[in-house]
C-alpha cells in the first residue's frame, strides 16, 4: 500500500552531482516520511529507521531533467487502515502544505477533507512538525539547489499521465531556512488571503505588492489567547474579499515585526496588533 512521488532536478544533460543528488533524495524521503508519520500516527518522529511503520522506497529514474521516482509505503495494519481512511490525494495535499509552510511559501489550496485532517492534528503537532522539517530534512532537500543553483520539485504521481507539483525548491526557498528576526515594529496595510483559524498562521498581501507573504503571531502573543473581536477582524477581512477583484479588497492596518532572509527579503510578518488599537 503506497503513494507514488518523484523528485525532478533541473539538469541540461540528465545528470546530477552524485553527493548533492543523494542528499536531495534523502531530504525528500525524510520530509515525506515525517509528514506522513505525523498524519497517520499523530506524533512527530524524531528519528526515522528501517523499522518505521511508514517508509520510502526508490523506484525507477526517468529522463526529463533528472528524475527519480519513489514511493511512500505503509507496513503496519493500523497505519494502512488510517491511510485508507485519509486517502492518497489528501496526504499529498498535506505534504505540499507542510513543506511550503516550513519554507514560508504559498501552498496549494486544501480540500475540505485535508482541512479537517489538519484541524484534527491540532496546533501543537502542526508546530512541532514544521520545526522538525526545518531542522535538517529541508536542508538536505535543498542540497542541489544550494550547491549548484539547480531548481528541484517534488511531485505527486496520481498515475502515469497525471502529476501534481507539491513543492518548488531553489536558492530563494533555501534562504528561508535560516530566518533573521528584526524586532523593529513596522506598520503595514494588508489584506488577509489565507487563515488557519486554529493557529492564526496564514498569508497576507501588502497593499501595492504582487506576492503574498506568510504571517503569524509572536510566541508571547499566541493566537489562541487573542480576544474574539481581534480574531474576528482577520476572518472577516478574508471572507469579505472572497470573489471580488484584488483592487477592491478591504484592508487592515497592522503593527508587526518581521523575519527576513540574510538578503533582507521579508518572509514572515509577526503581528503585534492593529495600528488603531
Secondary structure per residue as TSV (DSSP state, phi and psi in degrees):
chain	resnum	aa	ss	phi	psi
A	1	X	-	360.0	117.2
A	2	X	E	-151.5	167.4
A	3	X	E	-121.0	137.3
A	4	X	E	-101.3	136.4
A	5	X	E	-133.9	173.5
A	6	X	E	-147.1	159.1
A	7	X	E	-114.3	126.4
A	8	X	E	-115.3	121.7
A	9	X	E	-109.8	127.0
A	10	X	-	-57.0	127.1
A	11	X	-	-158.2	135.9
A	12	X	S	-82.1	-22.4
A	13	X	S	-124.7	22.3
A	14	X	S	62.8	24.7
A	15	X	-	-132.0	165.4
A	16	X	-	-151.9	148.1
A	17	X	-	-53.2	128.2
A	18	X	H	-63.9	-46.6
A	19	X	H	-63.2	-48.7
A	20	X	H	-67.6	-36.0
A	21	X	H	-63.0	-43.8
A	22	X	H	-65.6	-37.7
A	23	X	H	-62.2	-41.4
A	24	X	H	-65.3	-43.5
A	25	X	H	-64.5	-37.5
A	26	X	H	-60.0	-43.9
A	27	X	H	-62.9	-39.1
A	28	X	H	-63.6	-41.9
A	29	X	H	-63.8	-48.7
A	30	X	H	-61.1	-47.0
A	31	X	H	-64.1	-47.2
A	32	X	H	-66.9	-37.5
A	33	X	H	-67.6	-42.7
A	34	X	H	-62.4	-43.5
A	35	X	H	-67.9	-48.8
A	36	X	H	-63.3	-40.3
A	37	X	H	-62.8	-41.0
A	38	X	H	-62.5	-41.7
A	39	X	H	-67.9	-46.5
A	40	X	H	-76.4	-43.9
A	41	X	H	-102.4	-3.7
A	42	X	S	56.5	42.6
A	43	X	S	-152.4	149.7
A	44	X	-	-93.1	115.7
A	45	X	-	-71.4	130.4
A	46	X	S	-86.2	-30.0
A	47	X	-	-132.6	147.1
A	48	X	-	-115.7	131.7
A	49	X	-	-135.1	172.1
A	50	X	T	-70.4	-9.7
A	51	X	T	-96.2	-2.0
A	52	X	-	-63.4	151.8
A	53	X	S	-73.8	-22.5
A	54	X	E	-120.3	117.4
A	55	X	E	-135.6	167.6
A	56	X	E	-115.5	151.8
A	57	X	E	-134.6	135.5
A	58	X	E	-71.0	140.8
A	59	X	E	-112.6	-154.1
A	60	X	E	-81.0	154.2
A	61	X	E	-87.1	167.7
A	62	X	E	-149.9	160.4
A	63	X	E	-85.0	162.3
A	64	X	T	113.0	87.8
A	65	X	T	56.6	-137.2
A	66	X	E	-122.6	121.1
A	67	X	E	-124.7	143.7
A	68	X	E	-136.8	121.2
A	69	X	E	-83.9	148.6
A	70	X	E	-151.3	162.8
A	71	X	E	-125.4	152.5
A	72	X	E	-105.8	118.2
A	73	X	E	-120.2	151.1
A	74	X	E	-117.4	127.9
A	75	X	-	-119.1	20.1
A	76	X	S	-136.6	137.5
A	77	X	H	-60.7	-39.8
A	78	X	H	-67.0	-39.4
A	79	X	H	-64.9	-40.4
A	80	X	H	-63.4	-41.0
A	81	X	H	-63.1	-45.1
A	82	X	H	-64.8	-40.6
A	83	X	H	-60.7	-45.4
A	84	X	H	-61.4	-37.6
A	85	X	H	-71.1	-29.1
A	86	X	H	-87.9	-47.9
A	87	X	-	96.3	153.8
A	88	X	H	-61.6	-45.9
A	89	X	H	-60.8	-45.0
A	90	X	H	-65.7	-42.7
A	91	X	H	-64.2	-40.1
A	92	X	H	-63.8	-38.6
A	93	X	H	-60.6	-42.6
A	94	X	H	-73.7	-30.5
A	95	X	H	-62.5	-44.9
A	96	X	H	-60.8	-45.0
A	97	X	H	-59.3	-50.1
A	98	X	H	-70.5	-39.4
A	99	X	H	-61.9	-46.3
A	100	X	H	-69.3	-36.9
A	101	X	H	-61.5	-42.8
A	102	X	H	-66.2	-21.9
A	103	X	T	-104.9	8.8
A	104	X	T	62.0	31.4
A	105	X	-	-107.0	160.8
A	106	X	-	-70.9	135.5
A	107	X	-	-111.6	170.8
A	108	X	-	-64.1	151.9
A	109	X	-	-65.4	128.0
A	110	X	-	-79.8	142.7
A	111	X	-	-73.0	167.6
A	112	X	H	-59.8	-38.6
A	113	X	H	-65.9	-42.4
A	114	X	H	-64.9	-38.5
A	115	X	H	-62.3	-39.6
A	116	X	H	-66.7	-41.3
A	117	X	H	-62.3	-42.8
A	118	X	H	-63.1	-43.0
A	119	X	H	-61.8	-41.3
A	120	X	H	-71.1	-23.8
A	121	X	H	-64.3	-38.9
A	122	X	H	90.1	159.4
A	123	X	H	-61.9	-39.8
A	124	X	H	-65.5	-49.5
A	125	X	H	-64.6	-40.1
A	126	X	H	-60.0	-46.7
A	127	X	H	-64.7	-42.3
A	128	X	H	-64.8	-39.4
A	129	X	H	-64.9	-44.3
A	130	X	H	-61.0	-42.7
A	131	X	H	-64.4	-38.4
A	132	X	H	-65.2	-40.9
A	133	X	I	-62.0	-38.0
A	134	X	I	-73.8	-16.7
A	135	X	I	-65.2	-52.1
A	136	X	I	-149.8	-35.8
A	137	X	I	-62.2	-39.9
A	138	X	H	-73.8	-27.7
A	139	X	H	-68.4	-42.2
A	140	X	H	-60.1	-43.8
A	141	X	H	-60.3	-26.9
A	142	X	T	-92.6	8.2
A	143	X	H	-56.2	-48.9
A	144	X	H	-65.9	-41.9
A	145	X	H	-62.1	-43.3
A	146	X	H	-73.3	-43.4
A	147	X	H	-83.6	-28.3
A	148	X	H	-127.7	5.4
A	149	X	-	55.5	40.8
A	150	X	-	-110.2	133.7
A	151	X	-	-73.7	149.2
A	152	X	E	-132.1	143.0
A	153	X	E	-137.0	148.4
A	154	X	E	-108.8	131.9
A	155	X	E	-125.7	147.3
A	156	X	E	-91.4	125.6
A	157	X	E	-100.8	93.7
A	158	X	S	-64.6	-42.4
A	159	X	S	-157.1	-172.0
A	160	X	S	-59.9	-32.3
A	161	X	S	-102.5	-16.7
A	162	X	-	-114.8	112.6
A	163	X	E	-130.7	135.3
A	164	X	E	-117.8	125.5
A	165	X	E	-73.4	123.1
A	166	X	E	-93.9	-31.8
A	167	X	E	-156.6	138.6
A	168	X	E	-110.5	128.0
A	169	X	E	-124.8	142.2
A	170	X	S	-164.3	-166.3
A	171	X	H	-57.2	-39.6
A	172	X	H	-65.6	-41.9
A	173	X	H	-73.5	-31.9
A	174	X	H	-60.6	-37.3
A	175	X	G	-63.3	-21.6
A	176	X	G	-79.0	-11.4
A	177	X	G	-73.0	-17.0
A	178	X	G	-127.7	68.2
A	179	X	-	-69.4	148.1
A	180	X	E	-109.4	129.4
A	181	X	E	-89.0	126.6
A	182	X	E	-107.7	112.7
A	183	X	E	-80.1	-7.0
A	184	X	E	-64.0	125.7
A	185	X	E	-77.3	137.9
A	186	X	E	-128.2	161.2
A	187	X	E	-110.9	133.1
A	188	X	E	-129.8	153.2
A	189	X	E	-112.6	118.5
A	190	X	E	-148.5	161.9
A	191	X	E	-114.0	140.9
A	192	X	E	-82.4	125.4
A	193	X	E	-107.9	-18.9
A	194	X	E	-155.0	144.2
A	195	X	E	-149.4	126.8
A	196	X	-	-91.7	108.8
A	197	X	T	-69.5	-13.7
A	198	X	T	-86.8	-38.4
A	199	X	T	-104.6	-22.3
A	200	X	-	84.3	-2.3
A	201	X	-	-78.2	153.8
A	202	X	E	-179.1	-156.8
A	203	X	E	-136.3	149.9
A	204	X	E	-136.7	160.0
A	205	X	E	-118.3	113.3
A	206	X	E	-70.2	136.8
A	207	X	T	-56.1	129.2
A	208	X	T	93.3	-9.9
A	209	X	-	-98.4	165.3
A	210	X	S	-105.4	-21.8
A	211	X	S	-119.8	142.4
A	212	X	-	-74.0	158.4
A	213	X	E	-132.6	146.2
A	214	X	E	-65.6	149.6
A	215	X	E	-141.6	159.6
A	216	X	E	-162.9	-156.4
A	217	X	E	-130.2	147.8
A	218	X	-	-61.8	157.8
A	219	X	T	-56.8	-35.4
A	220	X	T	-82.7	-3.1
A	221	X	S	-131.2	65.0
A	222	X	-	-62.7	141.5
A	223	X	G	-59.2	-39.6
A	224	X	G	-63.2	-19.6
A	225	X	G	-94.8	-4.7
A	226	X	S	-69.2	151.3
A	227	X	-	-66.9	152.5
A	228	X	H	-55.9	-41.5
A	229	X	H	-61.3	-37.2
A	230	X	H	-68.9	-44.6
A	231	X	H	-60.8	-39.2
A	232	X	H	-63.1	-32.4
A	233	X	H	-60.7	-39.9
A	234	X	H	-68.6	-48.4
A	235	X	H	-68.0	-36.9
A	236	X	H	-63.6	-40.0
A	237	X	H	-64.2	-42.7
A	238	X	H	-60.4	-48.5
A	239	X	H	-70.6	-33.5
A	240	X	H	-68.9	-21.7
A	241	X	T	-97.1	-2.7
A	242	X	T	-64.7	129.6
A	243	X	T	80.0	7.4
A	244	X	S	-120.7	154.7
A	245	X	-	-58.9	144.5
A	246	X	G	-60.2	-29.1
A	247	X	G	-68.0	-14.7
A	248	X	G	-105.2	8.1
A	249	X	-	-66.6	143.6
A	250	X	-	-77.5	155.4
A	251	X	-	-127.0	164.4
A	252	X	E	-120.1	144.7
A	253	X	E	-101.0	117.0
A	254	X	E	-122.9	151.0
A	255	X	E	-103.3	136.9
A	256	X	E	-156.0	160.7
A	257	X	E	-117.3	174.7
A	258	X	E	-129.4	159.1
A	259	X	E	-113.6	136.2
A	260	X	E	-134.1	161.3
A	261	X	-	-78.0	170.8
A	262	X	T	-62.9	-21.3
A	263	X	T	-85.7	-1.3
A	264	X	-	97.3	-2.9
A	265	X	-	-70.6	131.0
A	266	X	E	-74.9	123.7
A	267	X	E	-112.9	-13.7
A	268	X	E	-159.3	137.1
A	269	X	E	-99.2	130.0
A	270	X	E	-104.1	108.9
A	271	X	E	-74.7	126.2
A	272	X	E	-96.2	-27.4
A	273	X	E	160.0	-168.3
A	274	X	E	-97.8	144.2
A	275	X	T	-77.2	-3.6
A	276	X	T	-103.8	5.6
A	277	X	-	-79.1	360.0
